[in-house]
Amino acid sequence: MQFAKVFVVDGKAKICYRDKILESVYNVFRTRSNLHRLAYQHKIVTIVEKMFIDAFLLADGKITGPNGEILFLWEWSMAAAFSGGVQLKNALKQFSMLTDSFVHNCIKHITMPELRKAADLITAVERRSCKNSGFYRHVGLKILSHRYEESEILSNLCQFLPLGNKMVLNFYGDLTRGNSDEV
C-alpha cells in the first residue's frame, strides 16, 4: 500500500498514514460504513436475503444439479467456509455452481410439490414482491432505550400475535456505542 507504513508504538504494531492522505483514508471507512448501514442493512435487502435463504434451505438436499447429483447447499457453504486442502477445493467448486442460472433453473422451475414454496419465494423476489407472505412484510421500526430487556420486549410483543405466529423479529443495535465517529 502506498503512503502507509507499519510502526511499533508502545509495543503494538500500528498502520500509519501520511498526513496528506489521512482524510482519504477516513473517507474510505466512512463510505464503507454508510454503505453497510444504508444499503446492505436496508429493510428490503434483509427481507430479500431471508427469502433466498429460506428458498435454499427448503431446496437443500432435495434438488439435483446439471449432472444429476443431489445438491447439498448447506454442506457446501459450510465446507467452503471451514475446510482446507482438497476438501476446500471441492467445496469451492461445488459452491461456485450457485449462480443466478442455478437459482432460475433448479429452484424456480421445480416441479416437486413439496418445493413449491421455494419456487414461490424466488418468483416473489424476481417480481420484487415481499407481500405474498406475511412473514416477510416489514411492519415498522422503533428505537428502544436500553432499559428494556429482550425477554420483556418479546413477551409483550408475543401477547399480540396469533397463537401459531410467534417468531422473533429483527433486532437493531447501536454499533457505535455512543461514539459519533464510527471509524
Order of alpha helices (4+ residues) and beta strands (2+ residues): beta-beta-alpha-alpha-alpha-alpha-alpha-alpha
